[in-house]
Structures are given as C-alpha cells and as structure tokens.
Amino acid sequence: MDILIALSPIVAVSVGALLLMLAEAFSKQRSGIALGAAVIQASGAVFAGAVWIYGLDALSGLDVLKPWLIVDRFTLFFDMLICLGGALASLLAGGYLREHRIERGEFYALMLFATIGAMMIASAGDTLTLFIGLETMSIGAYAMTAFRRGSQRSTEAAVKYFLLGSFAAALLLYGFALLYGATGHTDLAGLAASLKGNETQFPQLAVIGMLLVIVGLAFKVSAVPFHAWTPDAYEGAPTPATSYMAVAVKAGAFAMLMRVLFVAFGDERSMSWFAGWPPVVAALAVVTMSVANLIAGRQESVKRMLAYSSIAHAGYLLVGVVCATRGGEALSSVLFYLLTYTVSTIGAFGGLILCGSYGKEAVSYEDLSGLGKRNPAVALPLAFFCMSLAGIPPTAGFFGKWYLIKSAMDGGFHWLAIIALVNSVFGAYYYLRVLVFLYMREPAAGAPVAVPMKSGYVAAALILAAVFVVMLGLSPDSAIDVATKATIAVQ
Amino acid sequence: MGTDIPLFHYVVLSGILFAIGGIGFMVRRNVLFSLLSIEILLNAVNLSLVAFNRLRPQNHTGHILTFFVIAAEAAEVAVGLAIVISLYRLKRTVRVDEADLLRN
C-alpha cells in the first residue's frame, strides 16, 4: 500500500492515460478530451503534492523499488513540474488543434504517455528505467511533432528530431554500456560507489563512458553545439507540441542530467574542477548561452526565436548545475528557475497561439505588427510572458534569474555569473523586439495580418500561467523553500 | 568456457561497429541509411553489454538491459519509419538534404 502511495503520481497519470484512450475511442464528443488530459495531469501533480505533504518518511517498504525507482522529494518536485507543464500544454492543445482542424484524440494520449516517460526519468535509479523513461518520453514527443501529417514542415521537423534524438539515445546508452563494463553497475548508486572507491577495472573505459553520457545528455537538454535539432523541431511542430517539448520534455531531460551528474558522477573526483565534469559542463553552458542568444536575435520567426530562447535558458540552467558542485543554494536555484521557465514559456507559446487563427497563424515578427493597437486583449499575454522570459521585474522570470545569478556569485563562480548576466541583458533584446512589433509598428500596406483566435481553453491556460508568473515573481519564498527541500535528496 | 574469445576482442569489435554507425549517421543523407546507422550503433551497445556481462556471470544485468534496448528500439523504429513514410508521401524523397523548409 505504501508503495502505491509513493508511486501514486505516475500511477494516476498512467491509469488516466488508458482511460482517456478508451473514452476517446467510444465517445462522439471531442472537445472534452483536452480537459480530460489536463485534469489527469493536474491530478498527477496533486498526488505528488499530497505525497510531499504526507511525508516520505511515513512510508515504509520503498526498498523494494531499489535500485530501479527512487521516490524522494526531487522526484516529487519534478513530478509536479512535469505535470503542471503537461496540463497547461494540453489546455493549449485543446484550443489550437480545434482551430487548426487537427483535433484528434491521439494527441492527448501521446502527450500523457510522454508525461509518464518524463515522470519515470525523474524517479529513475537505474540505467534501465532511465532509458525506458527516456524512450517513452521521446517517442511520444516525436509523434506529437509529426502530428500535422499534411504539413511538410511538421514532418520535416519530426524527421530531424527523431534522427538526432535516437542518435543521442544511442550515445547515452553506449556510454552507460562502457560504464557498466568498467564498474559492473548499471544502477546510479552502484556506479557512484565504484567510481568513488576507484574500483573500476578499466579506468579508460569509465572516462570514455562518462564523456559519451555527458554528450548524450547535452543533446537531450539541447546544449550548443548539440542543439541542431531544437530550432527545427520547435518551429515545425504544432505549437502546443512545441510548448510541451519546451517545458515537460526539457524538465525530464534536466531531471536526468541532474540525477546522473550528481548521483552517478557525484563523487569527489568526478565533481572536481580538474579531473571531472564541471569544466566540460561550464564550457557547454557558456557556449550555449552566448551562441543561442546571438542567433535568437537574428530570427524573423517568433516561434524560432522562442526555440533559441529555450536553448539559451538551458544554458542558464547549466550555469546553475556547475555552481551546484560547490553546494549552496545553486541546485535549488536551478529547480526554481525551471519552474519559472516552465510557466513563462507555456505562456509565451500560448500568447503566440492566441495571436493567430486557421490559415492566418502568427509566425513572424511582421505578423504581429500593430496587434497591440488592433486587439490589446490578445497582444497582452504574449507581451507579458515575453517580459517574464526577458527577466523584467516583478515577473517570475526576473526572480528566477536573480536567484540563479546570486547563488552563482555566492558559490564563487563570479565569471560564470557575469557571463550569465551579460547574456540575459542581451537576451532581453529579442524579447523586447516582440513588444516593439506589437505596440509600435503598423503592418505594411497589403501585408497579410494575423487574425486572433478565440478559445476558452487557451485563455484558461494563459490565466493559470499568468497567476503562477505573478505569484512566483511577488512571493517566491514558498516555492524556493520547496525547491530547496527537493535538492536535499541529490546533494 | 573452454577456448574463449577474449573479452578485449568484443570490446574492440563493438567500438568498430560504433564508429561505423556514427560515421554512417553523419555522412549519409538518406533517412533510411541514417536509421540503419542508428541500428548499428545500438548493436554496438548490445554487443558490449552482453560481452561485459561475462566479467560478472553471477548476475544478468547486462543481458536484461540488452533485452530492453532491443524492445525499446523496435518501438522507436516503428515510429521512425512512420515518420519517414509520411515524409515520402509529401515530398517523394527520403533524403534529409531535400527537406530544407526549416532554417534560420
């Protein structure tokens, strides 16, 4: 019984996904499916919250799950985060898919199964469960990307995403296979123990294995130079699928990265600056932030700009990951940043969805010209969430960045903090450009203008995301408290 | 086990397979060849997992992982081929370099 309680978030979503598929097959009425998917994922988050409050110490018999699944506060935090992102994305899908005449129930089933995969990654304690979770999540995401079957862009995006995604999975697996050869362990705790005790039989294999694993992880979190798939996949996919990939899939990938780096490679030598992974990840972080911001500023498509912005945010998150090697608040700042990033990104994509309609989708900056004057209520969400992504107070995005950079300073990584700060200042340019087009430009004569859509689903998702953004921006203390408790398990 | 082939040979073979798969993936522009290259990469993974399991014959960790890799890959390739078919229907080609609508 205790095990069932501990696993209740993932069980709730799994059972819900199966029921949703049944309901979709037998019901004539389509419009409720999106709400169902949102409720199922929200219930996953509620269950995770309930287990959090109930306390894991009160649960006995969880040792049976070892080493395959770990249920700790880190897991529960990511369960809540992933379910929140997924629920908001399915609300967006409810409005978008209907408007663009691709409303089919499979989309929500795929999303729910991808959510299960991401939650499984968050609780994985062994390479085996990590891999199964990763594949479950990725396969769902590939299919969601290809969902608009008649569109060349959607299919092309899916091909690129699929090829590089499975290539990355193969790199990751080969890395784990070599580590297994060197240590005899596939479970993360066992790996850590043998790396720590220097019990590896073939140290060279272990080093190559770690390197391959880090490259595979970098692909999955779309760090430069392994980011090539991201802009294409994000641009071509239907916008709700993009928003899902940008939040839930990214949260899953970061859960995997942190679990592997801090648990499996968490021994003193692997975490040292001279013989371990921190310099590699630091280099990735610097390159990711700088390159993504440079390229993002030169995009003409807002959707593609948001894709590069999500790469840049992965760079900021990696800064936090590097700083966390010295303990302190850095890791909790990463989790908090992920939370603020999730709600801001969902909102930005939702705002973009709201600006367009069937056949007149808002894609480029030009499409948005003058929308703020023609239709202020529609332009406001996009402007608001872009401000949060840019990190303008008093939004959640500001506080996330401030906390991240502050904890990097406290940890003694002044140079990384300064690079992150400079990047976020430059990064604000392309978000503010959206505002300039919305409010200060007039559309060129005869140019096709985006016609806004109307949808209760999208509006609901935007209001929920806005509530989160404002709340996290004004009183972040309780969320930071939760994030701090979640990090105890991995530090 | 009698006159066994040494473990080292398996490791080298899997490394060579991995290199072939990796190079194939980067060089070939045909999606079907990319899919084949990914399969070769995963075979390298499976071979090394099974070979390394010989060092620790008391448990079957490597064997079990191999089975799961095979199963998960079958599922992944099914989705991949579906995407490729969908690409072919729309563009009458399975070459990645001719799918170039998405760019900066």
Interface residues (C-beta under 8 A of the other chain):
Chain A: T127 L128 F131 I132 E135 S138 I139 Y142 A143 A146 R149 G150 S151 Q152 R153 T155 E156 A157 A158 V159 K160 F162 L163 S166 F167 A169 A170 L171 L173 Y174 A177 L178 Y180 G181 G184 H185 T186 Q201 L205 P231 D232 E235 G236 I295 R298 Q299 R304
Chain B: V11 S14 F18 G21 F25 V31 S34 L35 I38 L41 L42 A44 V45 S48 L49 A51 F52 L55 R56 T61 G62 I64 L65 F68 V69 A72 A75 E76 V79 G80 A82 I83 V84 S86 L87 L90 K91 V96 A99 D100 L101 L102 R103 N104
